[in-house]
Amino acid sequence: MLADDEVKNLLSRHLDIHYEALKADDDDWKKFKEQITFNTQGGSESQSQQPGSFLRGPFKEALTLVGKRSVFLHKGIAYVPISQL
């Protein structure tokens, strides 16, 4: 299994998909924490509640996950659990 940082590097460098990691002091995390973490599957509960376990990116780069309802969407931004990548 790849570490979170390795996943982010793989996505941005090799696949040209650009996601940004959420941080604890991020306004979006503070506003939408409950909605973002609602459908999290797998992993321990405490790990799934951490902002670093989620990435923020454009809606159209997460279309397959949108169909599975594995992401939280807000104004064209997809909040994706790293475990779903």
Secondary structure, 3 states (H helix, E strand, C coil): CCCHHHHHHHHHHHCCCCCEECCCCCHHHHHHHHHHHCCCCCCCHHHHCCHHHEEEEEHHHHHHHHHCCCCEEECCEEEEEHHHC
